[in-house]
Amino acid sequence: MQEITFMKKYTTLALIFFSFALSGCATYHITPESLRQQLSGGEPSRMLLVKGNGLQKIKVLDKNEHEKDMRVTIHTSVRIFKNDGKKVTFYFNTLEMNDSAISGSFSSIIKMKVKPVPISEIKKIELQVH
């Protein structure tokens, strides 16, 4: 009797795990220029310092280059690929951008800042909701 109960629990947990594993997370990309424009609300004068925690939606491109409105949550991460092959990942709601660099934090709770990435060194920006 206990073995049957254990097997039911094990099977249920396995199904839940595989459901999450198969569902995956969609990854989108955006250009630094588009990110800058959307964060500043189209007003270049606001570009002294803008933060990502004010946006609820952002226009991004999928892998087929189709535009999509992505909902921004506290789980949205930013992955910046630099020209030298290195990458930097942080949370969108901690994003800070000025005229020359993008920065953020590894955590939404504990502010552990990443080293600012100069915009001129950015090859690609990816956004993902977990």
C-alpha positions as CSV (number, residue, x, y, z in Angstrom):
1,M,0.0,0.0,0.0
2,Q,2.8,2.4,0.9
3,E,4.6,1.5,-2.3
4,I,1.6,2.5,-4.4
5,T,1.3,5.8,-2.7
6,F,5.0,6.4,-3.1
7,M,4.8,5.5,-6.8
8,K,1.8,7.9,-7.3
9,K,3.7,10.7,-5.7
10,Y,6.9,9.9,-7.7
11,T,4.9,9.8,-11.0
12,T,3.1,13.1,-10.2
13,L,6.4,14.9,-9.4
14,A,8.1,13.5,-12.5
15,L,5.2,14.7,-14.7
16,I,5.3,18.2,-13.1
17,F,9.1,18.3,-13.6
18,F,8.9,17.3,-17.3
19,S,6.0,19.8,-17.9
20,F,8.2,22.6,-16.7
21,A,11.3,21.3,-18.6
22,L,9.3,21.1,-21.9
23,S,7.6,24.4,-21.5
24,G,10.9,26.3,-21.7
25,C,11.4,30.0,-21.7
26,A,11.0,32.0,-24.9
27,T,14.0,34.2,-25.7
28,Y,13.7,37.4,-27.7
29,H,16.2,40.0,-28.8
30,I,16.3,43.8,-29.1
31,T,18.8,46.3,-30.4
32,P,20.4,48.8,-28.1
33,E,18.8,51.6,-30.1
34,S,15.3,50.2,-29.7
35,L,15.8,49.6,-26.0
36,R,17.0,53.1,-25.5
37,Q,14.0,54.5,-27.4
38,Q,11.5,52.5,-25.5
39,L,13.1,53.2,-22.1
40,S,13.2,57.0,-22.8
41,G,9.6,57.0,-24.1
42,G,11.0,58.5,-27.4
43,E,12.3,61.6,-25.6
44,P,16.1,61.9,-26.1
45,S,16.3,64.5,-23.4
46,R,15.3,61.8,-20.8
47,M,18.4,59.7,-21.7
48,L,20.5,61.1,-18.8
49,L,19.6,57.9,-16.8
50,V,16.6,55.6,-17.4
51,K,15.6,52.5,-15.5
52,G,13.9,49.4,-16.6
53,N,11.5,49.1,-13.7
54,G,9.0,51.5,-15.3
55,L,8.0,49.4,-18.3
56,Q,5.2,46.9,-18.3
57,K,5.6,45.8,-22.0
58,I,8.5,46.1,-24.4
59,K,8.6,45.5,-28.2
60,V,11.1,42.7,-29.0
61,L,11.9,40.4,-32.0
62,D,11.6,36.7,-31.9
63,K,14.0,34.3,-33.7
64,N,12.1,34.8,-37.0
65,E,12.5,38.6,-36.6
66,H,8.8,39.1,-36.0
67,E,7.9,41.9,-33.6
68,K,6.2,40.9,-30.4
69,D,5.0,42.8,-27.3
70,M,6.6,41.1,-24.3
71,R,5.3,41.5,-20.8
72,V,8.0,42.7,-18.4
73,T,7.9,41.0,-15.0
74,I,10.3,40.8,-12.1
75,H,11.5,37.5,-13.6
76,T,12.5,39.1,-16.9
77,S,16.3,38.8,-17.5
78,V,18.6,40.6,-19.8
79,R,21.6,38.9,-21.4
80,I,24.1,41.1,-23.1
81,F,26.5,39.6,-25.5
82,K,29.7,41.7,-26.0
83,N,31.9,41.9,-29.1
84,D,34.7,40.1,-27.3
85,G,32.4,37.0,-26.8
86,K,31.7,37.6,-23.1
87,K,28.2,37.9,-21.8
88,V,26.6,39.7,-18.8
89,T,23.2,38.7,-17.4
90,F,21.0,40.7,-15.0
91,Y,17.3,41.4,-14.2
92,F,15.4,43.9,-16.3
93,N,13.8,45.6,-13.4
94,T,17.3,46.6,-12.2
95,L,18.4,47.8,-15.6
96,E,20.0,51.3,-15.8
97,M,20.9,52.9,-19.1
98,N,22.5,56.2,-20.0
99,D,23.9,57.6,-23.3
100,S,27.0,55.4,-23.2
101,A,26.4,52.3,-21.0
102,I,24.0,49.7,-19.7
103,S,24.1,48.2,-16.2
104,G,22.0,46.2,-13.8
105,S,22.0,43.9,-10.9
106,F,22.5,40.1,-10.6
107,S,19.6,40.0,-8.1
108,S,16.3,41.9,-7.6
109,I,16.6,41.6,-3.9
110,I,20.2,42.2,-3.1
111,K,21.7,45.0,-5.2
112,M,24.8,43.3,-6.6
113,K,25.7,45.6,-9.6
114,V,27.2,44.3,-12.8
115,K,30.1,46.2,-14.3
116,P,28.5,48.7,-16.8
117,V,28.7,47.6,-20.4
118,P,29.5,50.3,-22.9
119,I,26.9,50.4,-25.7
120,S,29.6,50.4,-28.3
121,E,30.8,47.0,-27.1
122,I,27.3,45.3,-27.4
123,K,26.9,42.7,-30.1
124,K,23.4,41.5,-29.1
125,I,20.8,41.9,-26.3
126,E,18.4,39.1,-25.4
127,L,15.4,39.2,-23.1
128,Q,13.8,36.2,-21.4
129,V,11.0,35.6,-18.9
130,H,11.5,32.7,-16.6
